[in-house]
Amino acid sequence: MNGAAANRLEKAEDFYQAFHWGHPAKSSRRVKVPKTPRTLVDLGRLDAVEYSTSKKGDGPSTYRHKFGEEGGRRPRLAVDVESQRLHVVGGDYTVEPRGIVD
């Protein structure tokens, strides 16, 4: 692995640990990401996202984030018709170590 790839992997591990309130990543590896889709079908407005994980001090929990609560633009949920994979498109949010932020 070259220096740039090692730096990206270290940055990803650091982000994981910050996002999980101090839990270090159990393992990390490079993965091949599918090509950028050429065509997406808009399935509709994405009102919320819900995921389960374990954060230090909180244990296994389910987190639900509603989009647009702070007046931001909600993202759209779309599907790549070739790979059948979902994509979150647009919206006024960021993913930060403290969580999903509008």
N, C-alpha and C positions, 0 to 999 in steps of 0.2 A: 504494500500500500504506500503510495507516495505521500509526501508531507501535506499537501492540500487535502487529500482524502482523509488522512489521519486527523487533521484539524477539524474537518466537518464532523467526523464521528465523535470527537471529543466535545464539540459544541452541542451535538445532539444529546450526548450523555448528560452534560451539564444542564441542559434544558429539561430533560426528563426528571432529573433529581429536584430541580427547582419547582417544577409543576406538581410533583408528588410530595412536596413539603419536606424534602430531605431524604426520601427513600431513594437509594441509588438504583440504577438500572441493573437488573440481574445479568443481562448480557446485551451485547450490541453487535450488529452486523450490517453490512451493506446489503441492500436489496435492489433488485431491478424494478424500476417503476415503469408502468406501461407508458407508451408514447402519448403525447398530447392528442386528445381526440380531435378528429376533423369535423364531426357533427355531433351536437348535443340536442336532445329533446327536452324542453322545459316541462317538468312535471308539476311545478307549482311553487308557491311561496313556502319557504322553510321557516316555520314559526318557532321551532325549538329543536335542540339537540339533547339527547340523553345518553349518558354512558356510565359504565360501572368500572371502578378502579379502587385501589387502596392508597390512601394518602397518609403520611406519617401523622399520628395523633388523631386520625379520624377513622382508621381501619377501613375495611371494605364498605363502600358506599356507592349509591347511585346519585349522579349529579345531573340536574336538568337545567339547561340554560335557555331562556326565552330570548329570542332576537327582537330588536327594535324597542326594548323597554325604555331606553333613554332617548327615544325619538329617532334612532338611527334607521337606516334603510335595511330591510330584511333581505337575507340572501335567497336565492332560488335553488331548488333541488332539480338536478338535471341528470339524464342518463346518456351514456355513450352507446349508441345503437349497435356498434360493432362489438364492443367488449362486454356490454350489459353492466358496466360499472357505474356507480353513482358518483356525482360531482356536486360540490357546493360551490355556487357561482355568485360572485358579487357580495353585497352587503357591507354594512359599516361596523365591522367587528375586527378584533385582533385576538390572537391567541398568545397570551403572556404567561410567565411563570405563575402569576397569581390566579390564572384561569382565563376563561373566555370573556372578553370585555367588549361592550358596545361602545 
